Amino acid sequence: MKKTKTAVSVDDLVREYPIFGTVTGWYFRCREVGPGQYLAQGQDQWGRSVSAYSTDHDTALAECTQFAREIQCRERSS
């Protein structure tokens, strides 16, 4: 039997993932996790998540948002 997922509140997401508006329904954050190493993470209200590492902040965030867009495209086509 499938478990029903409860949506995470937008307020909670914005607190944890303060970058939003680039991909509808997704919230992102990017932080330096080591010298010159960046981890970008994103999550939507239903708990789906994406992440990307890079030596550049903007590149990590761009890759992460692209992964979120790909999930949305797959969702629309199924």
N, CA, C and O atoms as a Tripos MOL2 file, in Angstrom:
@<TRIPOS>MOLECULE
protein
  312   311    78     0     0
PROTEIN
NO_CHARGES

@<TRIPOS>ATOM
      1 N           0.8350   -1.1690    0.0000 N.3       1 MET1
      2 CA          0.0000    0.0000    0.0000 C.3       1 MET1
      3 C           0.8900    1.2460    0.0000 C.2       1 MET1
      4 O           1.8480    1.3400    0.7680 O.2       1 MET1
      5 N           0.5590    2.1970   -0.8710 N.am      2 LYS2
      6 CA          1.3340    3.4260   -0.9590 C.3       2 LYS2
      7 C           1.0290    4.3400    0.2140 C.2       2 LYS2
      8 O          -0.1170    4.4640    0.6460 O.2       2 LYS2
      9 N           2.0860    4.9840    0.7270 N.am      3 LYS3
     10 CA          1.9020    5.9670    1.7780 C.3       3 LYS3
     11 C           1.5930    7.3100    1.1380 C.2       3 LYS3
     12 O           2.1880    7.6760    0.1240 O.2       3 LYS3
     13 N           0.6740    8.0300    1.7250 N.am      4 THR4
     14 CA          0.3420    9.3550    1.2430 C.3       4 THR4
     15 C           1.3460   10.3530    1.8140 C.2       4 THR4
     16 O           1.5850   10.3880    3.0210 O.2       4 THR4
     17 N           1.9260   11.1560    0.9350 N.am      5 LYS5
     18 CA          2.8820   12.1770    1.3850 C.3       5 LYS5
     19 C           2.1220   13.4420    1.7380 C.2       5 LYS5
     20 O           1.2120   13.8600    1.0220 O.2       5 LYS5
     21 N           2.5040   14.0350    2.8360 N.am      6 THR6
     22 CA          1.9330   15.3030    3.2520 C.3       6 THR6
     23 C           2.8520   16.4190    2.7750 C.2       6 THR6
     24 O           4.0740   16.3310    2.9030 O.2       6 THR6
     25 N           2.2590   17.4540    2.2320 N.am      7 ALA7
     26 CA          3.0460   18.5710    1.7180 C.3       7 ALA7
     27 C           3.7320   19.3150    2.8630 C.2       7 ALA7
     28 O           3.1470   19.5300    3.9250 O.2       7 ALA7
     29 N           4.9710   19.6970    2.6250 N.am      8 VAL8
     30 CA          5.7260   20.5140    3.5680 C.3       8 VAL8
     31 C           5.2390   21.9510    3.4190 C.2       8 VAL8
     32 O           4.9500   22.3910    2.3060 O.2       8 VAL8
     33 N           5.1470   22.6730    4.5030 N.am      9 SER9
     34 CA          4.6720   24.0570    4.4050 C.3       9 SER9
     35 C           5.7120   24.9260    3.6960 C.2       9 SER9
     36 O           6.9190   24.7220    3.8310 O.2       9 SER9
     37 N           5.2130   25.8840    2.9500 N.am     10 VAL10
     38 CA          6.0920   26.8020    2.2180 C.3      10 VAL10
     39 C           6.9630   27.5810    3.1940 C.2      10 VAL10
     40 O           8.1380   27.8170    2.9140 O.2      10 VAL10
     41 N           6.4120   27.9820    4.3300 N.am     11 ASP11
     42 CA          7.2040   28.7220    5.3250 C.3      11 ASP11
     43 C           8.4060   27.9160    5.7990 C.2      11 ASP11
     44 O           9.5020   28.4570    5.9460 O.2      11 ASP11
     45 N           8.2030   26.6160    6.0390 N.am     12 ASP12
     46 CA          9.3070   25.7530    6.4660 C.3      12 ASP12
     47 C          10.3570   25.6310    5.3700 C.2      12 ASP12
     48 O          11.5570   25.6790    5.6430 O.2      12 ASP12
     49 N           9.9050   25.4730    4.1320 N.am     13 LEU13
     50 CA         10.8450   25.3590    3.0130 C.3      13 LEU13
     51 C          11.6770   26.6330    2.8450 C.2      13 LEU13
     52 O          12.8890   26.5670    2.6370 O.2      13 LEU13
     53 N          11.0250   27.7770    2.9350 N.am     14 VAL14
     54 CA         11.7330   29.0530    2.7470 C.3      14 VAL14
     55 C          12.7730   29.2570    3.8430 C.2      14 VAL14
     56 O          13.8330   29.8290    3.5880 O.2      14 VAL14
     57 N          12.4880   28.8010    5.0490 N.am     15 ARG15
     58 CA         13.4700   28.9170    6.1370 C.3      15 ARG15
     59 C          14.7210   28.0880    5.8370 C.2      15 ARG15
     60 O          15.8420   28.5360    6.0760 O.2      15 ARG15
     61 N          14.5200   26.8890    5.3170 N.am     16 GLU16
     62 CA         15.6440   25.9870    5.0380 C.3      16 GLU16
     63 C          16.2730   26.2170    3.6650 C.2      16 GLU16
     64 O          17.4770   26.0310    3.4870 O.2      16 GLU16
     65 N          15.4600   26.6170    2.7090 N.am     17 TYR17
     66 CA         15.9010   26.7870    1.3200 C.3      17 TYR17
     67 C          15.4830   28.1870    0.8460 C.2      17 TYR17
     68 O          14.4430   28.3320    0.2030 O.2      17 TYR17
     69 N          16.2770   29.2080    1.1540 N.am     18 PRO18
     70 CA         15.8490   30.5940    0.9250 C.3      18 PRO18
     71 C          15.8830   31.0890   -0.5210 C.2      18 PRO18
     72 O          15.4660   32.2170   -0.7870 O.2      18 PRO18
     73 N          16.3670   30.2780   -1.4540 N.am     19 ILE19
     74 CA         16.4060   30.6970   -2.8630 C.3      19 ILE19
     75 C          15.2120   30.0700   -3.5660 C.2      19 ILE19
     76 O          15.0990   28.8460   -3.6430 O.2      19 ILE19
     77 N          14.3270   30.9110   -4.0770 N.am     20 PHE20
     78 CA         13.1450   30.3790   -4.7620 C.3      20 PHE20
     79 C          12.7370   31.3140   -5.8910 C.2      20 PHE20
     80 O          13.1980   32.4520   -5.9800 O.2      20 PHE20
     81 N          11.8600   30.8030   -6.7530 N.am     21 GLY21
     82 CA         11.4130   31.5980   -7.8860 C.3      21 GLY21
     83 C          12.0820   31.2240   -9.2010 C.2      21 GLY21
     84 O          11.6430   31.6630  -10.2640 O.2      21 GLY21
     85 N          13.1440   30.4170   -9.1430 N.am     22 THR22
     86 CA         13.8220   30.0310  -10.3860 C.3      22 THR22
     87 C          13.1350   28.8470  -11.0520 C.2      22 THR22
     88 O          13.0920   28.7700  -12.2800 O.2      22 THR22
     89 N          12.6000   27.9310  -10.2660 N.am     23 VAL23
     90 CA         11.8310   26.7950  -10.7790 C.3      23 VAL23
     91 C          10.5550   26.7460   -9.9500 C.2      23 VAL23
     92 O          10.6110   26.6420   -8.7240 O.2      23 VAL23
     93 N           9.4170   26.8200  -10.6080 N.am     24 THR24
     94 CA          8.1390   26.8710   -9.9190 C.3      24 THR24
     95 C           7.9770   25.6980   -8.9560 C.2      24 THR24
     96 O           8.1050   24.5350   -9.3390 O.2      24 THR24
     97 N           7.6910   26.0330   -7.6960 N.am     25 GLY25
     98 CA          7.4320   25.0130   -6.6910 C.3      25 GLY25
     99 C           8.6650   24.4240   -6.0340 C.2      25 GLY25
    100 O           8.5470   23.5350   -5.1910 O.2      25 GLY25
    101 N           9.8490   24.9020   -6.4020 N.am     26 TRP26
    102 CA         11.0900   24.3760   -5.8400 C.3      26 TRP26
    103 C          11.7990   25.4590   -5.0460 C.2      26 TRP26
    104 O          11.6890   26.6470   -5.3510 O.2      26 TRP26
    105 N          12.5290   25.0310   -4.0220 N.am     27 TYR27
    106 CA         13.2530   25.9240   -3.1200 C.3      27 TYR27
    107 C          14.6860   25.4090   -3.0090 C.2      27 TYR27
    108 O          14.9140   24.2040   -2.9060 O.2      27 TYR27
    109 N          15.6590   26.3390   -3.0310 N.am     28 PHE28
    110 CA         17.0650   25.9560   -3.1190 C.3      28 PHE28
    111 C          17.9070   26.6560   -2.0560 C.2      28 PHE28
    112 O          17.5140   27.6710   -1.4820 O.2      28 PHE28
    113 N          19.0830   26.0710   -1.8160 N.am     29 ARG29
    114 CA         20.1230   26.6940   -1.0060 C.3      29 ARG29
    115 C          21.4620   26.2580   -1.5870 C.2      29 ARG29
    116 O          21.5670   25.2060   -2.2180 O.2      29 ARG29
    117 N          22.4780   27.0760   -1.3650 N.am     30 CYS30
    118 CA         23.8210   26.7400   -1.8270 C.3      30 CYS30
    119 C          24.7950   27.2170   -0.7690 C.2      30 CYS30
    120 O          24.7420   28.3680   -0.3370 O.2      30 CYS30
    121 N          25.6810   26.3320   -0.3560 N.am     31 ARG31
    122 CA         26.6360   26.7060    0.6840 C.3      31 ARG31
    123 C          28.0020   26.1060    0.4060 C.2      31 ARG31
    124 O          28.1310   25.0910   -0.2790 O.2      31 ARG31
    125 N          28.9980   26.7470    0.9440 N.am     32 GLU32
    126 CA         30.3590   26.2520    0.8100 C.3      32 GLU32
    127 C          30.5640   25.1670    1.8570 C.2      32 GLU32
    128 O          30.4150   25.4140    3.0540 O.2      32 GLU32
    129 N          30.9060   23.9660    1.4060 N.am     33 VAL33
    130 CA         31.0650   22.8310    2.3160 C.3      33 VAL33
    131 C          32.5290   22.4920    2.5650 C.2      33 VAL33
    132 O          32.8430   21.6440    3.4010 O.2      33 VAL33
    133 N          33.4020   23.1410    1.8520 N.am     34 GLY34
    134 CA         34.8440   22.9710    2.0000 C.3      34 GLY34
    135 C          35.5070   24.0900    1.2310 C.2      34 GLY34
    136 O          34.8210   24.8350    0.5310 O.2      34 GLY34
    137 N          36.7920   24.2330    1.3330 N.am     35 PRO35
    138 CA         37.4670   25.3070    0.6000 C.3      35 PRO35
    139 C          37.2140   25.2010   -0.9120 C.2      35 PRO35
    140 O          37.7170   24.2970   -1.5790 O.2      35 PRO35
    141 N          36.4310   26.1380   -1.4270 N.am     36 GLY36
    142 CA         36.1390   26.1570   -2.8550 C.3      36 GLY36
    143 C          35.2140   25.0480   -3.3310 C.2      36 GLY36
    144 O          35.1490   24.7830   -4.5310 O.2      36 GLY36
    145 N          34.4940   24.3900   -2.4230 N.am     37 GLN37
    146 CA         33.5530   23.3130   -2.7710 C.3      37 GLN37
    147 C          32.1440   23.7310   -2.3640 C.2      37 GLN37
    148 O          31.8910   24.0280   -1.1970 O.2      37 GLN37
    149 N          31.2390   23.7520   -3.3190 N.am     38 TYR38
    150 CA         29.8770   24.2130   -3.0610 C.3      38 TYR38
    151 C          28.8740   23.0860   -3.2660 C.2      38 TYR38
    152 O          28.9820   22.2870   -4.1950 O.2      38 TYR38
    153 N          27.9130   23.0510   -2.3810 N.am     39 LEU39
    154 CA         26.8150   22.0890   -2.4590 C.3      39 LEU39
    155 C          25.5250   22.8730   -2.6010 C.2      39 LEU39
    156 O          25.1680   23.6640   -1.7280 O.2      39 LEU39
    157 N          24.8260   22.6510   -3.7070 N.am     40 ALA40
    158 CA         23.5080   23.2440   -3.9160 C.3      40 ALA40
    159 C          22.4820   22.1440   -3.6880 C.2      40 ALA40
    160 O          22.6550   21.0140   -4.1440 O.2      40 ALA40
    161 N          21.4170   22.4850   -2.9800 N.am     41 GLN41
    162 CA         20.3610   21.5250   -2.6970 C.3      41 GLN41
    163 C          19.0180   22.1720   -2.9640 C.2      41 GLN41
    164 O          18.8490   23.3770   -2.7770 O.2      41 GLN41
    165 N          18.0670   21.3700   -3.4000 N.am     42 GLY42
    166 CA         16.7280   21.8610   -3.6400 C.3      42 GLY42
    167 C          15.6990   20.8500   -3.1890 C.2      42 GLY42
    168 O          15.9610   19.6480   -3.1480 O.2      42 GLY42
    169 N          14.5190   21.3560   -2.8500 N.am     43 GLN43
    170 CA         13.4220   20.4850   -2.4260 C.3      43 GLN43
    171 C          12.1100   21.1220   -2.8360 C.2      43 GLN43
    172 O          11.9890   22.3460   -2.8830 O.2      43 GLN43
    173 N          11.1210   20.2760   -3.1360 N.am     44 ASP44
    174 CA          9.7860   20.7880   -3.3990 C.3      44 ASP44
    175 C           8.8920   20.4350   -2.2120 C.2      44 ASP44
    176 O           9.3340   19.7910   -1.2600 O.2      44 ASP44
    177 N           7.6380   20.8610   -2.2770 N.am     45 GLN45
    178 CA          6.7190   20.6430   -1.1570 C.3      45 GLN45
    179 C           6.4230   19.1730   -0.8930 C.2      45 GLN45
    180 O           5.9760   18.8250    0.1990 O.2      45 GLN45
    181 N           6.6600   18.3140   -1.8600 N.am     46 TRP46
    182 CA          6.3210   16.8970   -1.7060 C.3      46 TRP46
    183 C           7.5220   16.0470   -1.3110 C.2      46 TRP46
    184 O           7.4450   14.8180   -1.2970 O.2      46 TRP46
    185 N           8.6360   16.7100   -0.9890 N.am     47 GLY47
    186 CA          9.7850   15.9900   -0.4670 C.3      47 GLY47
    187 C          10.7850   15.5140   -1.5090 C.2      47 GLY47
    188 O          11.7960   14.9020   -1.1650 O.2      47 GLY47
    189 N          10.5120   15.7890   -2.7820 N.am     48 ARG48
    190 CA         11.5010   15.4360   -3.8020 C.3      48 ARG48
    191 C          12.6900   16.3630   -3.6460 C.2      48 ARG48
    192 O          12.5300   17.5450   -3.3410 O.2      48 ARG48
    193 N          13.8890   15.8250   -3.8570 N.am     49 SER49
    194 CA         15.0740   16.6560   -3.6560 C.3      49 SER49
    195 C          16.0970   16.4480   -4.7690 C.2      49 SER49
    196 O          16.1420   15.4010   -5.4150 O.2      49 SER49
    197 N          16.9020   17.4650   -4.9660 N.am     50 VAL50
    198 CA         17.9930   17.4470   -5.9460 C.3      50 VAL50
    199 C          19.2130   18.0820   -5.2960 C.2      50 VAL50
    200 O          19.0910   18.8440   -4.3370 O.2      50 VAL50
    201 N          20.3960   17.7600   -5.8290 N.am     51 SER51
    202 CA         21.6110   18.3920   -5.3190 C.3      51 SER51
    203 C          22.7000   18.3510   -6.3840 C.2      51 SER51
    204 O          22.6510   17.5530   -7.3200 O.2      51 SER51
    205 N          23.6730   19.2240   -6.2190 N.am     52 ALA52
    206 CA         24.8100   19.2720   -7.1420 C.3      52 ALA52
    207 C          26.0100   19.8690   -6.4160 C.2      52 ALA52
    208 O          25.8690   20.7820   -5.6020 O.2      52 ALA52
    209 N          27.1980   19.3370   -6.7250 N.am     53 TYR53
    210 CA         28.4650   19.8520   -6.2000 C.3      53 TYR53
    211 C          29.2170   20.5460   -7.3150 C.2      53 TYR53
    212 O          29.1120   20.1610   -8.4790 O.2      53 TYR53
    213 N          29.9800   21.5750   -6.9570 N.am     54 SER54
    214 CA         30.8520   22.2390   -7.9210 C.3      54 SER54
    215 C          31.8920   23.0580   -7.1730 C.2      54 SER54
    216 O          31.7710   23.3010   -5.9720 O.2      54 SER54
    217 N          32.9120   23.4790   -7.9040 N.am     55 THR55
    218 CA         33.9000   24.3810   -7.3260 C.3      55 THR55
    219 C          33.4510   25.8350   -7.4890 C.2      55 THR55
    220 O          34.1440   26.7550   -7.0540 O.2      55 THR55
    221 N          32.2940   26.0370   -8.1150 N.am     56 ASP56
    222 CA         31.7500   27.3720   -8.3370 C.3      56 ASP56
    223 C          30.3130   27.4410   -7.8130 C.2      56 ASP56
    224 O          29.4830   26.5960   -8.1510 O.2      56 ASP56
    225 N          30.0290   28.4350   -7.0010 N.am     57 HIS57
    226 CA         28.6880   28.6130   -6.4070 C.3      57 HIS57
    227 C          27.5930   28.6480   -7.4700 C.2      57 HIS57
    228 O          26.6110   27.9110   -7.3790 O.2      57 HIS57
    229 N          27.7650   29.5080   -8.4790 N.am     58 ASP58
    230 CA         26.7300   29.6790   -9.5050 C.3      58 ASP58
    231 C          26.5210   28.4120  -10.3310 C.2      58 ASP58
    232 O          25.3930   28.0950  -10.7080 O.2      58 ASP58
    233 N          27.5970   27.6900  -10.6110 N.am     59 THR59
    234 CA         27.4980   26.4510  -11.3760 C.3      59 THR59
    235 C          26.7360   25.3890  -10.5870 C.2      59 THR59
    236 O          25.8770   24.7020  -11.1400 O.2      59 THR59
    237 N          27.0440   25.2550   -9.3100 N.am     60 ALA60
    238 CA         26.3360   24.2790   -8.4680 C.3      60 ALA60
    239 C          24.8490   24.5860   -8.4460 C.2      60 ALA60
    240 O          24.0260   23.6820   -8.5920 O.2      60 ALA60
    241 N          24.4980   25.8490   -8.2670 N.am     61 LEU61
    242 CA         23.0900   26.2320   -8.2180 C.3      61 LEU61
    243 C          22.4090   26.0360   -9.5730 C.2      61 LEU61
    244 O          21.2620   25.5930   -9.6260 O.2      61 LEU61
    245 N          23.0970   26.3570  -10.6570 N.am     62 ALA62
    246 CA         22.5210   26.1750  -11.9990 C.3      62 ALA62
    247 C          22.2620   24.6990  -12.3000 C.2      62 ALA62
    248 O          21.2180   24.3530  -12.8520 O.2      62 ALA62
    249 N          23.2020   23.8330  -11.9400 N.am     63 GLU63
    250 CA         23.0090   22.4000  -12.1640 C.3      63 GLU63
    251 C          21.8540   21.8670  -11.3250 C.2      63 GLU63
    252 O          21.0540   21.0600  -11.7970 O.2      63 GLU63
    253 N          21.7750   22.3150  -10.0980 N.am     64 CYS64
    254 CA         20.7170   21.8620   -9.2040 C.3      64 CYS64
    255 C          19.3370   22.2780   -9.7350 C.2      64 CYS64
    256 O          18.4000   21.4790   -9.7370 O.2      64 CYS64
    257 N          19.2220   23.5320  -10.1830 N.am     65 THR65
    258 CA         17.9340   23.9810  -10.7200 C.3      65 THR65
    259 C          17.5940   23.2350  -12.0120 C.2      65 THR65
    260 O          16.4230   22.9690  -12.2810 O.2      65 THR65
    261 N          18.6010   22.9000  -12.8050 N.am     66 GLN66
    262 CA         18.3530   22.1320  -14.0220 C.3      66 GLN66
    263 C          17.8060   20.7450  -13.6950 C.2      66 GLN66
    264 O          16.9060   20.2550  -14.3770 O.2      66 GLN66
    265 N          18.3450   20.1120  -12.6570 N.am     67 PHE67
    266 CA         17.8290   18.8020  -12.2300 C.3      67 PHE67
    267 C          16.3510   18.9120  -11.8330 C.2      67 PHE67
    268 O          15.5510   18.0320  -12.1510 O.2      67 PHE67
    269 N          15.9980   19.9900  -11.1430 N.am     68 ALA68
    270 CA         14.6020   20.1930  -10.7360 C.3      68 ALA68
    271 C          13.7130   20.3750  -11.9720 C.2      68 ALA68
    272 O          12.6040   19.8440  -12.0240 O.2      68 ALA68
    273 N          14.1970   21.1200  -12.9550 N.am     69 ARG69
    274 CA         13.4250   21.3080  -14.1990 C.3      69 ARG69
    275 C          13.2090   19.9690  -14.9190 C.2      69 ARG69
    276 O          12.1330   19.7140  -15.4590 O.2      69 ARG69
    277 N          14.2330   19.1290  -14.9210 N.am     70 GLU70
    278 CA         14.1080   17.8210  -15.5650 C.3      70 GLU70
    279 C          13.0590   16.9660  -14.8730 C.2      70 GLU70
    280 O          12.3040   16.2570  -15.5370 O.2      70 GLU70
    281 N          13.0040   17.0220  -13.5540 N.am     71 ILE71
    282 CA         11.9670   16.2810  -12.8150 C.3      71 ILE71
    283 C          10.5920   16.7940  -13.2110 C.2      71 ILE71
    284 O           9.6770   16.0010  -13.4330 O.2      71 ILE71
    285 N          10.4330   18.1080  -13.3030 N.am     72 GLN72
    286 CA          9.1520   18.6730  -13.7080 C.3      72 GLN72
    287 C           8.7580   18.2460  -15.1080 C.2      72 GLN72
    288 O           7.5930   17.9340  -15.3540 O.2      72 GLN72
    289 N           9.7110   18.2260  -16.0300 N.am     73 CYS73
    290 CA          9.4270   17.8000  -17.4150 C.3      73 CYS73
    291 C           8.9970   16.3480  -17.4690 C.2      73 CYS73
    292 O           8.0490   16.0060  -18.1770 O.2      73 CYS73
    293 N           9.6900   15.4840  -16.7210 N.am     74 ARG74
    294 CA          9.3110   14.0600  -16.6820 C.3      74 ARG74
    295 C           7.9260   13.8830  -16.0910 C.2      74 ARG74
    296 O           7.1500   13.0380  -16.5390 O.2      74 ARG74
    297 N           7.6220   14.6820  -15.0870 N.am     75 GLU75
    298 CA          6.3150   14.5980  -14.4280 C.3      75 GLU75
    299 C           5.2020   14.9880  -15.3950 C.2      75 GLU75
    300 O           4.1550   14.3410  -15.4320 O.2      75 GLU75
    301 N           5.4220   16.0330  -16.1700 N.am     76 ARG76
    302 CA          4.4050   16.5080  -17.1190 C.3      76 ARG76
    303 C           4.1840   15.5200  -18.2610 C.2      76 ARG76
    304 O           3.0720   15.3980  -18.7740 O.2      76 ARG76
    305 N           5.2410   14.8180  -18.6550 N.am     77 SER77
    306 CA          5.1180   13.9160  -19.8060 C.3      77 SER77
    307 C           4.6080   12.5260  -19.4170 C.2      77 SER77
    308 O           4.3260   11.7100  -20.2950 O.2      77 SER77
    309 N           4.4890   12.2510  -18.1430 N.am     78 SER78
    310 CA          4.0060   10.9180  -17.7450 C.3      78 SER78
    311 C           2.5250   10.9120  -17.4430 C.2      78 SER78
    312 O           1.9690    9.8700  -17.0950 O.2      78 SER78
@<TRIPOS>BOND
     1     1     2 1
     2     2     3 1
     3     3     4 2
     4     3     5 am
     5     5     6 1
     6     6     7 1
     7     7     8 2
     8     7     9 am
     9     9    10 1
    10    10    11 1
    11    11    12 2
    12    11    13 am
    13    13    14 1
    14    14    15 1
    15    15    16 2
    16    15    17 am
    17    17    18 1
    18    18    19 1
    19    19    20 2
    20    19    21 am
    21    21    22 1
    22    22    23 1
    23    23    24 2
    24    23    25 am
    25    25    26 1
    26    26    27 1
    27    27    28 2
    28    27    29 am
    29    29    30 1
    30    30    31 1
    31    31    32 2
    32    31    33 am
    33    33    34 1
    34    34    35 1
    35    35    36 2
    36    35    37 am
    37    37    38 1
    38    38    39 1
    39    39    40 2
    40    39    41 am
    41    41    42 1
    42    42    43 1
    43    43    44 2
    44    43    45 am
    45    45    46 1
    46    46    47 1
    47    47    48 2
    48    47    49 am
    49    49    50 1
    50    50    51 1
    51    51    52 2
    52    51    53 am
    53    53    54 1
    54    54    55 1
    55    55    56 2
    56    55    57 am
    57    57    58 1
    58    58    59 1
    59    59    60 2
    60    59    61 am
    61    61    62 1
    62    62    63 1
    63    63    64 2
    64    63    65 am
    65    65    66 1
    66    66    67 1
    67    67    68 2
    68    67    69 am
    69    69    70 1
    70    70    71 1
    71    71    72 2
    72    71    73 am
    73    73    74 1
    74    74    75 1
    75    75    76 2
    76    75    77 am
    77    77    78 1
    78    78    79 1
    79    79    80 2
    80    79    81 am
    81    81    82 1
    82    82    83 1
    83    83    84 2
    84    83    85 am
    85    85    86 1
    86    86    87 1
    87    87    88 2
    88    87    89 am
    89    89    90 1
    90    90    91 1
    91    91    92 2
    92    91    93 am
    93    93    94 1
    94    94    95 1
    95    95    96 2
    96    95    97 am
    97    97    98 1
    98    98    99 1
    99    99   100 2
   100    99   101 am
   101   101   102 1
   102   102   103 1
   103   103   104 2
   104   103   105 am
   105   105   106 1
   106   106   107 1
   107   107   108 2
   108   107   109 am
   109   109   110 1
   110   110   111 1
   111   111   112 2
   112   111   113 am
   113   113   114 1
   114   114   115 1
   115   115   116 2
   116   115   117 am
   117   117   118 1
   118   118   119 1
   119   119   120 2
   120   119   121 am
   121   121   122 1
   122   122   123 1
   123   123   124 2
   124   123   125 am
   125   125   126 1
   126   126   127 1
   127   127   128 2
   128   127   129 am
   129   129   130 1
   130   130   131 1
   131   131   132 2
   132   131   133 am
   133   133   134 1
   134   134   135 1
   135   135   136 2
   136   135   137 am
   137   137   138 1
   138   138   139 1
   139   139   140 2
   140   139   141 am
   141   141   142 1
   142   142   143 1
   143   143   144 2
   144   143   145 am
   145   145   146 1
   146   146   147 1
   147   147   148 2
   148   147   149 am
   149   149   150 1
   150   150   151 1
   151   151   152 2
   152   151   153 am
   153   153   154 1
   154   154   155 1
   155   155   156 2
   156   155   157 am
   157   157   158 1
   158   158   159 1
   159   159   160 2
   160   159   161 am
   161   161   162 1
   162   162   163 1
   163   163   164 2
   164   163   165 am
   165   165   166 1
   166   166   167 1
   167   167   168 2
   168   167   169 am
   169   169   170 1
   170   170   171 1
   171   171   172 2
   172   171   173 am
   173   173   174 1
   174   174   175 1
   175   175   176 2
   176   175   177 am
   177   177   178 1
   178   178   179 1
   179   179   180 2
   180   179   181 am
   181   181   182 1
   182   182   183 1
   183   183   184 2
   184   183   185 am
   185   185   186 1
   186   186   187 1
   187   187   188 2
   188   187   189 am
   189   189   190 1
   190   190   191 1
   191   191   192 2
   192   191   193 am
   193   193   194 1
   194   194   195 1
   195   195   196 2
   196   195   197 am
   197   197   198 1
   198   198   199 1
   199   199   200 2
   200   199   201 am
   201   201   202 1
   202   202   203 1
   203   203   204 2
   204   203   205 am
   205   205   206 1
   206   206   207 1
   207   207   208 2
   208   207   209 am
   209   209   210 1
   210   210   211 1
   211   211   212 2
   212   211   213 am
   213   213   214 1
   214   214   215 1
   215   215   216 2
   216   215   217 am
   217   217   218 1
   218   218   219 1
   219   219   220 2
   220   219   221 am
   221   221   222 1
   222   222   223 1
   223   223   224 2
   224   223   225 am
   225   225   226 1
   226   226   227 1
   227   227   228 2
   228   227   229 am
   229   229   230 1
   230   230   231 1
   231   231   232 2
   232   231   233 am
   233   233   234 1
   234   234   235 1
   235   235   236 2
   236   235   237 am
   237   237   238 1
   238   238   239 1
   239   239   240 2
   240   239   241 am
   241   241   242 1
   242   242   243 1
   243   243   244 2
   244   243   245 am
   245   245   246 1
   246   246   247 1
   247   247   248 2
   248   247   249 am
   249   249   250 1
   250   250   251 1
   251   251   252 2
   252   251   253 am
   253   253   254 1
   254   254   255 1
   255   255   256 2
   256   255   257 am
   257   257   258 1
   258   258   259 1
   259   259   260 2
   260   259   261 am
   261   261   262 1
   262   262   263 1
   263   263   264 2
   264   263   265 am
   265   265   266 1
   266   266   267 1
   267   267   268 2
   268   267   269 am
   269   269   270 1
   270   270   271 1
   271   271   272 2
   272   271   273 am
   273   273   274 1
   274   274   275 1
   275   275   276 2
   276   275   277 am
   277   277   278 1
   278   278   279 1
   279   279   280 2
   280   279   281 am
   281   281   282 1
   282   282   283 1
   283   283   284 2
   284   283   285 am
   285   285   286 1
   286   286   287 1
   287   287   288 2
   288   287   289 am
   289   289   290 1
   290   290   291 1
   291   291   292 2
   292   291   293 am
   293   293   294 1
   294   294   295 1
   295   295   296 2
   296   295   297 am
   297   297   298 1
   298   298   299 1
   299   299   300 2
   300   299   301 am
   301   301   302 1
   302   302   303 1
   303   303   304 2
   304   303   305 am
   305   305   306 1
   306   306   307 1
   307   307   308 2
   308   307   309 am
   309   309   310 1
   310   310   311 1
   311   311   312 2
@<TRIPOS>SUBSTRUCTURE
     1 MET1         2 RESIDUE 1 A MET
     2 LYS2         6 RESIDUE 1 A LYS
     3 LYS3        10 RESIDUE 1 A LYS
     4 THR4        14 RESIDUE 1 A THR
     5 LYS5        18 RESIDUE 1 A LYS
     6 THR6        22 RESIDUE 1 A THR
     7 ALA7        26 RESIDUE 1 A ALA
     8 VAL8        30 RESIDUE 1 A VAL
     9 SER9        34 RESIDUE 1 A SER
    10 VAL10       38 RESIDUE 1 A VAL
    11 ASP11       42 RESIDUE 1 A ASP
    12 ASP12       46 RESIDUE 1 A ASP
    13 LEU13       50 RESIDUE 1 A LEU
    14 VAL14       54 RESIDUE 1 A VAL
    15 ARG15       58 RESIDUE 1 A ARG
    16 GLU16       62 RESIDUE 1 A GLU
    17 TYR17       66 RESIDUE 1 A TYR
    18 PRO18       70 RESIDUE 1 A PRO
    19 ILE19       74 RESIDUE 1 A ILE
    20 PHE20       78 RESIDUE 1 A PHE
    21 GLY21       82 RESIDUE 1 A GLY
    22 THR22       86 RESIDUE 1 A THR
    23 VAL23       90 RESIDUE 1 A VAL
    24 THR24       94 RESIDUE 1 A THR
    25 GLY25       98 RESIDUE 1 A GLY
    26 TRP26      102 RESIDUE 1 A TRP
    27 TYR27      106 RESIDUE 1 A TYR
    28 PHE28      110 RESIDUE 1 A PHE
    29 ARG29      114 RESIDUE 1 A ARG
    30 CYS30      118 RESIDUE 1 A CYS
    31 ARG31      122 RESIDUE 1 A ARG
    32 GLU32      126 RESIDUE 1 A GLU
    33 VAL33      130 RESIDUE 1 A VAL
    34 GLY34      134 RESIDUE 1 A GLY
    35 PRO35      138 RESIDUE 1 A PRO
    36 GLY36      142 RESIDUE 1 A GLY
    37 GLN37      146 RESIDUE 1 A GLN
    38 TYR38      150 RESIDUE 1 A TYR
    39 LEU39      154 RESIDUE 1 A LEU
    40 ALA40      158 RESIDUE 1 A ALA
    41 GLN41      162 RESIDUE 1 A GLN
    42 GLY42      166 RESIDUE 1 A GLY
    43 GLN43      170 RESIDUE 1 A GLN
    44 ASP44      174 RESIDUE 1 A ASP
    45 GLN45      178 RESIDUE 1 A GLN
    46 TRP46      182 RESIDUE 1 A TRP
    47 GLY47      186 RESIDUE 1 A GLY
    48 ARG48      190 RESIDUE 1 A ARG
    49 SER49      194 RESIDUE 1 A SER
    50 VAL50      198 RESIDUE 1 A VAL
    51 SER51      202 RESIDUE 1 A SER
    52 ALA52      206 RESIDUE 1 A ALA
    53 TYR53      210 RESIDUE 1 A TYR
    54 SER54      214 RESIDUE 1 A SER
    55 THR55      218 RESIDUE 1 A THR
    56 ASP56      222 RESIDUE 1 A ASP
    57 HIS57      226 RESIDUE 1 A HIS
    58 ASP58      230 RESIDUE 1 A ASP
    59 THR59      234 RESIDUE 1 A THR
    60 ALA60      238 RESIDUE 1 A ALA
    61 LEU61      242 RESIDUE 1 A LEU
    62 ALA62      246 RESIDUE 1 A ALA
    63 GLU63      250 RESIDUE 1 A GLU
    64 CYS64      254 RESIDUE 1 A CYS
    65 THR65      258 RESIDUE 1 A THR
    66 GLN66      262 RESIDUE 1 A GLN
    67 PHE67      266 RESIDUE 1 A PHE
    68 ALA68      270 RESIDUE 1 A ALA
    69 ARG69      274 RESIDUE 1 A ARG
    70 GLU70      278 RESIDUE 1 A GLU
    71 ILE71      282 RESIDUE 1 A ILE
    72 GLN72      286 RESIDUE 1 A GLN
    73 CYS73      290 RESIDUE 1 A CYS
    74 ARG74      294 RESIDUE 1 A ARG
    75 GLU75      298 RESIDUE 1 A GLU
    76 ARG76      302 RESIDUE 1 A ARG
    77 SER77      306 RESIDUE 1 A SER
    78 SER78      310 RESIDUE 1 A SER
